[in-house]
Amino acid sequence: MSLLTLFLLAFVGAITPGPDILLVMRNTLLFGFMQGVKILSGIASGWIVYLAVLYFGFGYLFNGKIAQIALSTLGAIYLAYIAFMLFKKSATHIDIPDSNLQNNNSQVSQNSNTLKDKPDTYLKALIINLSNPKAILFFSVIVAPFIESSPLISLSVLFCGLSSAFFSVILLATFFRNLICDRVFHIIDKICSILFACFSILLLYHAYDIFMS
């Protein structure tokens, strides 16, 4: 496989809907560019773990039944928790800098809502990535067979492809963030809650399917 093909494989694989890309998009829309980058750094740390495992030849560890069932179950529980927290959260007011909107009333509203709605953390992003079977399968099954020659270069290109996809999403979300209102952000939270719940169910089904096979 050429390096360009590997890059494109990583790019397309990264932007495929999943918990990682959803978490980055939501945080960027709600809290801005730097928060999106912060969440991406947690996810990228998970990529580094997977890439290191592949580089040192331990990819088979993720292919075991017990490992996949355990990771899928833990991931499902964690995603279900996130879905519940998002669903019960009250409406959010977003602090988007605008010289025409800076007055005492809006400042009080923004400060009170900042206390209610905190951005996600680096650790949460890392846990979601490491417990995501999509990421495990992507690295251990799809990518692993194609990095036999020049593994260090191949893994570097793979990382660049993944990062480029996520940065593209962050830039787009940053642009659209300034075009939507608080009510839309509240709707986005509810949609994210439903999607995280769906991902949780899919993970549980994945664990059950492996257990029964």
Residue frames relative to the residue before (quaternion, step in Angstrom):
aa qw qx qy qz dx dy dz
M 1.0000 0.0000 0.0000 0.0000 0.00 0.00 0.00
S 0.4223 -0.7044 0.5065 0.2627 3.61 -0.85 0.94
L 0.6317 -0.5470 0.3893 0.3876 3.54 -1.24 0.45
L 0.6174 0.5422 -0.3461 0.4528 3.59 1.07 -0.69
T 0.6500 0.5099 -0.3092 0.4711 3.57 0.99 -0.86
L 0.6405 0.5201 -0.3161 0.4683 3.56 1.02 -0.83
F 0.6276 0.5343 -0.3233 0.4649 3.58 1.03 -0.81
L 0.6824 0.4862 -0.2806 0.4681 3.57 0.90 -0.97
L 0.6113 0.5462 -0.3401 0.4608 3.58 1.07 -0.75
A 0.6675 0.4934 -0.2927 0.4748 3.56 0.96 -0.90
F 0.6525 0.5311 -0.3126 0.4411 3.59 0.94 -0.91
V 0.6971 0.4625 -0.2689 0.4773 3.57 0.82 -1.02
G 0.6465 0.5263 -0.3184 0.4513 3.58 0.98 -0.84
A 0.6643 0.5260 -0.3049 0.4348 3.57 1.04 -0.80
I 0.7401 0.4203 -0.2445 0.4645 3.60 0.92 -0.85
T 0.4300 0.6662 -0.4815 0.3734 3.59 1.27 0.06
P 0.5626 -0.6411 0.3876 0.3497 3.64 -0.76 0.94
G 0.2590 0.7393 -0.5850 0.2102 3.55 -0.90 0.99
P 0.7319 -0.4381 0.2842 0.4377 3.61 -1.25 0.17
D 0.6407 0.5530 -0.3352 0.4139 3.61 0.96 -0.83
I 0.7224 0.4398 -0.2530 0.4698 3.56 0.70 -1.10
L 0.6201 0.5440 -0.3361 0.4545 3.58 1.11 -0.68
L 0.6515 0.5161 -0.3119 0.4603 3.59 0.97 -0.86
V 0.6541 0.5066 -0.3066 0.4706 3.58 0.96 -0.86
M 0.6708 0.5079 -0.3008 0.4491 3.58 0.87 -0.95
R 0.6654 0.5073 -0.3088 0.4523 3.58 0.89 -0.93
N 0.6899 0.4841 -0.2913 0.4526 3.59 0.85 -0.94
T 0.6379 0.5129 -0.3313 0.4693 3.59 1.05 -0.70
L 0.6598 0.5111 -0.3074 0.4571 3.58 0.93 -0.88
L 0.7305 0.4431 -0.2405 0.4606 3.57 0.93 -0.90
F 0.8487 0.2064 -0.0432 0.4849 3.57 0.83 -0.98
G 0.6425 -0.5826 0.3172 0.3837 3.60 1.21 0.04
F 0.7850 -0.3973 0.2491 0.4048 3.49 -1.44 0.19
M 0.7046 0.4843 -0.2854 0.4331 3.60 0.74 -1.05
Q 0.6322 0.5133 -0.3389 0.4712 3.60 1.05 -0.67
G 0.6140 0.5387 -0.3400 0.4660 3.57 1.08 -0.70
V 0.6526 0.5028 -0.3037 0.4786 3.57 1.01 -0.84
K 0.6205 0.5473 -0.3354 0.4504 3.59 1.04 -0.77
I 0.6721 0.4731 -0.2914 0.4894 3.58 0.93 -0.89
L 0.6213 0.5383 -0.3357 0.4599 3.57 1.03 -0.76
S 0.6288 0.5397 -0.3441 0.4415 3.61 1.01 -0.73
G 0.6349 0.5149 -0.3297 0.4722 3.59 1.07 -0.67
I 0.6608 0.4914 -0.2961 0.4839 3.56 0.99 -0.87
A 0.6497 0.5230 -0.3120 0.4551 3.58 0.99 -0.86
S 0.5970 0.5503 -0.3609 0.4587 3.60 1.12 -0.60
G 0.6242 0.5218 -0.3256 0.4817 3.55 1.11 -0.69
W 0.6174 0.5369 -0.3432 0.4613 3.58 1.03 -0.77
I 0.6449 0.5336 -0.3224 0.4421 3.56 0.95 -0.91
V 0.6152 0.5370 -0.3431 0.4642 3.58 1.05 -0.75
Y 0.6776 0.4870 -0.2879 0.4699 3.59 0.87 -0.97
L 0.6668 0.5051 -0.3030 0.4565 3.58 0.93 -0.90
A 0.6346 0.5195 -0.3265 0.4699 3.58 1.05 -0.74
V 0.6255 0.5348 -0.3273 0.4642 3.57 1.03 -0.81
L 0.6692 0.4851 -0.2955 0.4790 3.58 0.96 -0.88
Y 0.6555 0.5383 -0.3156 0.4253 3.58 0.91 -0.92
F 0.7495 0.3771 -0.2092 0.5023 3.56 0.97 -0.84
G 0.5794 -0.6656 0.3375 0.3277 3.57 1.27 0.32
F 0.5424 0.6351 -0.3983 0.3792 3.59 1.14 0.49
G 0.2557 0.8120 -0.4911 0.1845 3.57 1.21 0.44
Y 0.5880 0.6034 -0.3646 0.3964 3.57 1.14 -0.61
L 0.5431 0.6409 -0.4010 0.3654 3.60 1.17 -0.48
F 0.6952 0.4724 -0.2718 0.4687 3.58 1.07 -0.74
N 0.6240 0.5659 -0.3386 0.4191 3.57 1.23 -0.27
G 0.5169 0.6606 -0.4075 0.3609 3.58 1.27 -0.22
K 0.6127 -0.5872 0.3976 0.3490 3.56 -1.12 0.72
I 0.6849 0.5013 -0.2944 0.4393 3.55 0.79 -1.04
A 0.6574 0.5182 -0.3106 0.4503 3.58 0.92 -0.91
Q 0.6942 0.4767 -0.2862 0.4571 3.59 0.85 -0.92
I 0.6401 0.5137 -0.3267 0.4688 3.59 1.02 -0.78
A 0.6658 0.5113 -0.3013 0.4522 3.58 0.91 -0.94
L 0.6891 0.4781 -0.2834 0.4650 3.58 0.84 -0.97
S 0.6519 0.5198 -0.3146 0.4537 3.58 0.98 -0.84
T 0.6687 0.5047 -0.2977 0.4578 3.58 0.95 -0.90
L 0.6690 0.4879 -0.2962 0.4761 3.58 0.90 -0.94
G 0.6482 0.5207 -0.3122 0.4597 3.56 0.99 -0.84
A 0.6427 0.5298 -0.3170 0.4536 3.58 1.00 -0.84
I 0.6525 0.5127 -0.3092 0.4644 3.57 0.95 -0.89
Y 0.6801 0.4967 -0.2904 0.4543 3.57 0.90 -0.93
L 0.6644 0.4944 -0.3019 0.4722 3.59 0.96 -0.84
A 0.6181 0.5346 -0.3390 0.4661 3.59 1.08 -0.72
Y 0.6302 0.5290 -0.3208 0.4691 3.58 1.05 -0.79
I 0.6527 0.5044 -0.3097 0.4729 3.59 0.94 -0.89
A 0.6396 0.5358 -0.3187 0.4497 3.58 0.96 -0.90
F 0.6591 0.5131 -0.3020 0.4595 3.57 0.96 -0.90
M 0.6712 0.5051 -0.2972 0.4539 3.59 0.91 -0.94
L 0.6579 0.4999 -0.3082 0.4716 3.59 1.02 -0.78
F 0.6681 0.5297 -0.3056 0.4238 3.56 0.95 -0.90
K 0.7387 0.4142 -0.2416 0.4736 3.58 0.94 -0.81
K 0.4964 0.6778 -0.4195 0.3439 3.60 1.27 -0.18
S 0.4580 -0.6818 0.5004 0.2738 3.55 -1.03 0.80
A 0.7138 -0.4499 0.3184 0.4321 3.56 -1.31 0.24
T 0.2971 -0.7741 0.5451 0.1238 3.53 -1.07 0.87
H 0.2048 -0.7318 0.6322 0.1511 3.55 -1.12 0.74
I 0.2771 -0.8021 0.5142 0.1241 3.56 -0.65 1.13
D 0.3413 -0.7404 0.5474 0.1888 3.54 -0.95 0.93
I 0.0932 0.7771 -0.6109 0.1192 3.57 -0.14 1.34
P 0.4535 -0.7174 0.4478 0.2814 3.60 -0.52 1.13
D 0.1982 0.7512 -0.6088 0.1606 3.57 -0.88 0.98
S 0.4249 -0.7437 0.4556 0.2424 3.56 -0.50 1.18
N 0.6596 0.5244 -0.3061 0.4430 3.59 1.13 -0.58
L 0.7226 0.4428 -0.2394 0.4738 3.57 1.23 -0.37
Q 0.5409 0.6478 -0.4017 0.3556 3.58 1.23 -0.09
N 0.2901 0.7107 -0.5944 0.2396 3.54 -0.32 1.31
N 0.7276 -0.4684 0.2745 0.4194 3.55 -1.25 0.29
N 0.6632 0.5226 -0.3192 0.4304 3.58 0.90 -0.86
S 0.6812 0.4756 -0.2999 0.4688 3.57 0.88 -0.91
Q 0.6227 0.5481 -0.3489 0.4361 3.58 1.06 -0.73
V 0.6439 0.5107 -0.3206 0.4709 3.58 0.98 -0.83
S 0.6511 0.5227 -0.3090 0.4553 3.57 0.95 -0.91
Q 0.6748 0.4962 -0.2999 0.4566 3.58 0.90 -0.91
N 0.6620 0.5144 -0.3167 0.4437 3.58 0.94 -0.89
S 0.6687 0.5033 -0.3076 0.4527 3.59 0.92 -0.87
N 0.6922 0.4700 -0.2845 0.4679 3.57 0.99 -0.78
T 0.5680 0.5836 -0.3878 0.4317 3.58 1.16 -0.54
L 0.6419 0.5235 -0.3235 0.4574 3.55 1.08 -0.75
K 0.6832 0.4973 -0.2870 0.4512 3.57 1.05 -0.74
D 0.8072 0.2452 -0.0875 0.5299 3.54 0.91 -0.97
K 0.0423 -0.8235 0.5654 -0.0205 3.57 -0.17 1.27
P 0.5267 -0.6343 0.4555 0.3358 3.59 -1.05 0.68
D 0.5715 -0.5796 0.4508 0.3663 3.54 -1.24 0.45
T 0.4570 -0.7179 0.4733 0.2275 3.55 -1.22 0.50
Y 0.6801 -0.4575 0.3958 0.4141 3.51 -1.40 0.26
L 0.6720 0.5155 -0.2988 0.4398 3.57 0.91 -0.97
K 0.6295 0.5288 -0.3403 0.4564 3.60 0.98 -0.79
A 0.6530 0.5129 -0.3099 0.4631 3.59 0.95 -0.88
L 0.6481 0.5215 -0.3134 0.4581 3.58 0.99 -0.85
I 0.6658 0.5056 -0.3020 0.4583 3.59 0.91 -0.93
I 0.6491 0.5170 -0.3211 0.4564 3.58 0.93 -0.89
N 0.6690 0.4980 -0.3075 0.4581 3.59 0.94 -0.83
L 0.7061 0.4748 -0.2759 0.4470 3.59 0.83 -0.96
S 0.7256 0.4003 -0.2457 0.5028 3.60 1.16 -0.47
N 0.5212 0.6477 -0.3963 0.3895 3.57 1.28 0.26
P 0.3586 -0.7618 0.4958 0.2127 3.64 -0.38 1.17
K 0.5561 0.5930 -0.3983 0.4247 3.58 1.15 -0.53
A 0.6705 0.4818 -0.2923 0.4826 3.57 0.96 -0.88
I 0.6398 0.5354 -0.3229 0.4469 3.57 0.97 -0.87
L 0.6882 0.4716 -0.2780 0.4761 3.57 0.86 -0.98
F 0.6223 0.5570 -0.3419 0.4308 3.57 1.00 -0.81
F 0.7385 0.4201 -0.2369 0.4712 3.56 0.82 -0.99
S 0.7640 0.4168 -0.2183 0.4414 3.59 0.82 -0.97
V 0.7673 0.3552 -0.1884 0.4996 3.61 1.06 -0.66
I 0.7580 0.3937 -0.2170 0.4725 3.58 0.74 -1.05
V 0.7713 0.3899 -0.1956 0.4634 3.56 0.79 -1.04
A 0.6017 0.6378 -0.3556 0.3237 3.58 0.89 -0.97
P 0.6880 0.4969 -0.3222 0.4196 3.67 0.78 -0.82
F 0.7262 0.4646 -0.2388 0.4470 3.60 1.17 -0.45
I 0.6716 0.4945 -0.3128 0.4546 3.60 1.18 0.16
E 0.2805 0.7906 -0.5021 0.2103 3.56 1.16 0.53
S 0.7501 0.3170 -0.1976 0.5458 3.61 0.93 -0.85
S 0.8383 0.0104 -0.0712 0.5404 3.57 -0.95 0.99
P 0.0233 -0.8622 0.5057 0.0147 3.61 0.72 1.02
L 0.6450 0.5378 -0.3407 0.4228 3.60 0.95 -0.80
I 0.6621 0.4862 -0.2993 0.4855 3.58 0.97 -0.87
S 0.6551 0.5272 -0.3103 0.4435 3.57 0.92 -0.93
L 0.6792 0.4838 -0.2905 0.4694 3.58 0.93 -0.90
S 0.6198 0.5370 -0.3385 0.4614 3.59 1.10 -0.68
V 0.6505 0.5001 -0.3046 0.4837 3.58 1.00 -0.87
L 0.6240 0.5444 -0.3257 0.4563 3.56 1.03 -0.82
F 0.6602 0.5053 -0.2985 0.4687 3.57 0.93 -0.91
C 0.6461 0.5185 -0.3152 0.4629 3.59 1.00 -0.82
G 0.6416 0.5267 -0.3193 0.4571 3.58 1.01 -0.78
L 0.6568 0.5049 -0.2987 0.4737 3.56 0.97 -0.89
S 0.6764 0.5023 -0.2902 0.4539 3.57 0.89 -0.97
S 0.6355 0.5428 -0.3272 0.4410 3.59 0.99 -0.86
A 0.6426 0.5269 -0.3211 0.4543 3.57 0.98 -0.84
F 0.7015 0.4668 -0.2767 0.4620 3.57 0.84 -0.95
F 0.6342 0.5159 -0.3357 0.4680 3.59 1.03 -0.72
S 0.6035 0.5516 -0.3515 0.4561 3.59 1.08 -0.67
V 0.6578 0.4991 -0.2985 0.4787 3.57 0.98 -0.88
I 0.6407 0.5275 -0.3219 0.4557 3.59 0.99 -0.84
L 0.6656 0.5038 -0.3025 0.4600 3.59 0.92 -0.89
L 0.6567 0.5022 -0.3071 0.4713 3.58 0.97 -0.85
A 0.6657 0.5005 -0.3002 0.4650 3.57 0.94 -0.92
T 0.6236 0.5387 -0.3347 0.4570 3.59 1.06 -0.74
F 0.6497 0.5165 -0.3080 0.4651 3.58 1.00 -0.83
F 0.7316 0.4317 -0.2463 0.4666 3.58 0.78 -1.02
R 0.5076 0.6656 -0.4111 0.3610 3.59 1.23 -0.42
N 0.7093 0.4643 -0.2583 0.4632 3.57 1.02 -0.78
L 0.6774 0.5121 -0.2798 0.4478 3.58 1.27 -0.11
I 0.7208 0.4147 -0.2435 0.4992 3.59 1.24 -0.17
C 0.4641 -0.7141 0.4725 0.2269 3.55 -1.18 0.64
D 0.7423 -0.4217 0.2931 0.4304 3.55 -1.38 0.16
R 0.6402 0.5415 -0.3317 0.4323 3.58 0.96 -0.87
V 0.6411 0.5152 -0.3219 0.4689 3.58 1.03 -0.76
F 0.6233 0.5320 -0.3401 0.4613 3.59 1.03 -0.76
H 0.6318 0.5250 -0.3278 0.4667 3.58 1.04 -0.78
I 0.6432 0.5089 -0.3121 0.4795 3.58 1.01 -0.81
I 0.6186 0.5471 -0.3370 0.4522 3.59 1.04 -0.81
D 0.6279 0.5341 -0.3320 0.4585 3.59 1.00 -0.81
K 0.6747 0.4887 -0.3004 0.4644 3.59 0.92 -0.89
I 0.6378 0.5138 -0.3255 0.4726 3.58 1.01 -0.79
C 0.6442 0.5151 -0.3149 0.4696 3.58 0.97 -0.87
S 0.6148 0.5525 -0.3399 0.4486 3.57 1.05 -0.78
I 0.6720 0.4919 -0.2900 0.4715 3.58 0.91 -0.95
L 0.6687 0.5043 -0.3023 0.4551 3.58 0.94 -0.89
F 0.6409 0.5071 -0.3263 0.4750 3.60 0.99 -0.80
A 0.6274 0.5241 -0.3321 0.4706 3.59 1.05 -0.74
C 0.6407 0.5165 -0.3191 0.4701 3.59 1.01 -0.79
F 0.6475 0.5070 -0.3165 0.4728 3.58 0.97 -0.85
S 0.6202 0.5455 -0.3342 0.4539 3.57 1.07 -0.75
I 0.6578 0.5015 -0.3007 0.4747 3.58 0.96 -0.90
L 0.6447 0.5234 -0.3160 0.4588 3.58 1.00 -0.83
L 0.6412 0.5163 -0.3234 0.4667 3.58 1.04 -0.76
L 0.6472 0.5072 -0.3193 0.4710 3.57 0.98 -0.82
Y 0.6426 0.5082 -0.3177 0.4773 3.57 1.01 -0.80
H 0.6223 0.5411 -0.3321 0.4579 3.57 1.04 -0.80
A 0.6606 0.4980 -0.3016 0.4740 3.59 0.95 -0.89
Y 0.6526 0.5127 -0.3067 0.4661 3.59 0.97 -0.88
D 0.6517 0.5275 -0.3112 0.4474 3.56 0.95 -0.90
I 0.6534 0.4966 -0.3091 0.4805 3.58 1.00 -0.82
F 0.6489 0.5347 -0.3137 0.4411 3.57 0.97 -0.90
M 0.7233 0.4467 -0.2429 0.4673 3.58 0.97 -0.86
S 0.6077 0.5843 -0.3580 0.4014 3.60 1.17 -0.42
